[in-house]
Amino acid sequence: MISSRLNSHADQRSGAHPPRPGDDLGLIARVLAGDPVAERTFYDAHVDSVYRLAFRVTRDAELARDFTQEAFIRAFDRIGQFRGDASISTWLRRVTMSVVLNGLERVNTRRARELSLDEVEVESEPVHTDSLDLKERLEAALATLPASQRGVIVMHDVEGFTHQEIAEALGITVSSSKVRLFRARAKLRVVLADFAEEWR
């Protein structure tokens, strides 16, 4: 049910408005009761933001679609764990990031087994960014980061998560989150050195 809707969500918009924060618990209660309209409302309200987050980290439209589907499957499976200590959108972003980073680990492991040594060398070549503007260079630089660092910098600097929230979402320590963010920013500063003023 969820899978089929996710594969064609662009054609299934019902015009439903995103639920207000105060409606979260009521909507979740209806989802838990098996109300298909509530499921559809929840899905329609959040699918675009989940996909955007997945794409920011993966930089791959097909993977982002797959991880979006997996994130909603996991969310519906675990929605009874939501206690209202944060907004449902924040909770769902945590679920999404966990799905995306774990999924990327699986994908990277599989690809590493499939690639020959020559292909690995080609894959690891640095991205040439001399002709790109700042936004394009930032996107290219983010794509070169290890998934674990990219995930943390997207969560912290783009999505506004605290290190505590990142640690809880990814199953790491707060210190690990801070280290990953530090290393990611350091790598970006090197790549974007000549754009230092604009970066600041």
C-alpha positions in Angstrom: 0.0 0.0 0.0 2.6 2.5 1.0 5.0 1.2 -1.6 2.6 1.8 -4.5 1.8 5.3 -3.4 5.4 6.3 -3.0 6.3 5.2 -6.5 3.8 7.7 -7.9 3.3 10.3 -5.3 3.5 13.2 -7.8 0.2 12.1 -9.3 -1.6 11.4 -6.0 -1.7 14.8 -4.3 -5.1 15.1 -2.7 -4.8 18.8 -1.8 -4.7 17.9 1.9 -3.1 20.6 4.1 -0.2 19.6 6.4 -1.4 18.9 9.9 -0.8 21.6 12.4 1.6 20.7 15.3 -1.3 20.4 17.7 -2.9 17.9 15.4 0.0 15.5 15.5 -1.1 13.2 18.3 -4.7 13.1 16.9 -3.5 12.2 13.5 -1.1 9.5 14.8 -4.0 8.0 16.9 -6.0 7.7 13.7 -3.1 6.1 11.9 -2.6 3.6 14.7 -6.3 2.8 14.5 -5.8 1.9 10.8 -7.5 4.9 9.3 -6.4 5.0 5.6 -7.4 8.7 5.3 -5.0 9.5 8.2 -2.3 7.5 6.6 -2.8 9.4 3.3 -2.8 12.8 5.2 0.4 11.9 7.0 2.1 10.7 3.8 1.0 13.7 1.7 2.1 16.2 4.4 5.6 14.9 4.7 6.7 13.0 1.5 8.3 16.0 -0.2 10.4 17.0 2.8 11.5 13.4 3.3 12.5 13.0 -0.3 14.4 16.3 -0.3 16.3 15.2 2.8 17.1 11.8 1.3 18.3 13.4 -1.9 20.5 16.0 -0.1 22.4 13.2 1.5 22.5 10.6 -1.4 22.7 13.0 -4.3 21.0 10.2 -6.3 17.3 10.5 -7.3 16.7 6.7 -7.5 18.3 6.0 -4.1 16.4 9.0 -2.6 13.1 7.5 -3.9 14.0 4.1 -2.5 15.0 5.5 0.9 11.9 7.6 1.0 9.8 4.5 0.6 11.8 2.7 3.3 11.5 5.7 5.6 7.7 5.7 5.4 7.5 2.0 5.9 9.7 2.3 9.0 7.8 5.3 10.2 4.4 3.6 10.0 5.9 0.6 11.7 7.2 2.6 14.6 4.8 5.5 14.8 3.4 4.2 18.0 6.8 5.2 19.6 6.2 8.9 18.9 5.5 10.6 22.3 5.2 14.2 21.2 8.4 15.4 22.8 9.3 16.9 19.3 7.2 17.7 16.3 6.2 14.7 14.1 8.3 16.2 11.2 11.4 16.3 13.4 10.8 12.7 14.5 10.3 11.7 10.8 13.5 13.4 9.8 15.3 11.3 12.4 13.8 8.2 11.0 14.7 9.2 7.5 18.4 10.0 8.3 18.7 6.6 10.1 17.3 4.9 7.0 19.4 6.9 4.6 22.8 6.4 6.3 22.2 2.7 7.0 21.1 2.3 3.4 24.1 4.1 2.0 26.4 1.8 4.0 24.7 -1.2 2.4 24.9 0.3 -1.0 28.6 1.3 -0.7 29.5 -2.1 0.6 27.8 -3.7 -2.4 29.4 -1.4 -4.9 32.8 -1.9 -3.4 32.5 -5.6 -4.0 31.4 -5.0 -7.5 34.0 -2.4 -8.6 37.3 -3.5 -10.0 40.5 -1.7 -8.8 40.6 0.5 -11.9 37.0 1.6 -11.3 37.7 2.4 -7.7 40.5 4.6 -8.7 38.2 6.4 -11.2 35.5 6.8 -8.5 37.9 8.3 -6.0 39.3 11.0 -8.3 38.7 14.5 -6.9 35.9 16.6 -8.3 37.2 19.5 -10.4 35.3 22.5 -9.3 37.2 25.4 -10.9 34.4 26.4 -13.3 31.5 26.1 -10.9 29.9 28.8 -8.8 29.7 28.7 -5.0 26.4 26.8 -4.8 27.5 24.2 -7.4 30.9 23.8 -5.8 29.3 23.3 -2.4 27.0 20.6 -3.8 30.0 18.9 -5.5 32.1 19.2 -2.4 29.3 17.7 -0.2 29.0 14.8 -2.7 32.7 13.9 -2.0 32.2 13.6 1.7 31.8 10.1 3.3 28.1 9.4 3.9 28.5 9.6 7.7 30.0 13.1 7.5 27.6 14.3 4.9 24.7 13.1 6.9 25.8 14.9 10.0 26.5 18.2 8.2 23.2 18.1 6.5 21.4 17.3 9.7 23.2 20.0 11.7 23.8 22.9 9.2 20.9 22.4 6.9 18.1 20.8 9.0 19.0 22.4 12.3 19.4 19.3 14.5 21.3 19.6 17.7 24.2 17.2 18.3 22.1 15.4 20.9 19.3 14.8 18.4 21.8 13.6 15.7 23.4 11.2 18.2 20.0 9.8 19.1 18.9 9.5 15.5 22.1 7.8 14.2 23.0 5.8 17.3 26.3 7.5 17.9 27.7 9.6 20.7 27.4 13.4 20.9 31.2 13.5 20.6 31.2 11.4 17.4 28.6 13.8 15.9 30.8 16.8 16.7 33.9 15.1 15.3 32.1 14.2 12.1 30.8 17.8 11.7 34.3 19.2 12.3 35.9 16.9 9.7 33.2 17.6 7.2 33.5 21.4 7.6 37.3 21.1 7.4 37.1 19.3 4.1 34.6 21.8 2.7 36.9 24.7 3.7 39.7 23.2 1.7 37.6 22.7 -1.4 36.1 26.2 -1.1 39.2 28.0 0.0 39.1 30.6 -2.7 35.4 31.3 -1.9 36.3 31.9 1.8 34.7 35.3 2.1 31.4 34.2 0.6 31.5 31.0 2.7 31.7 33.1 5.8 
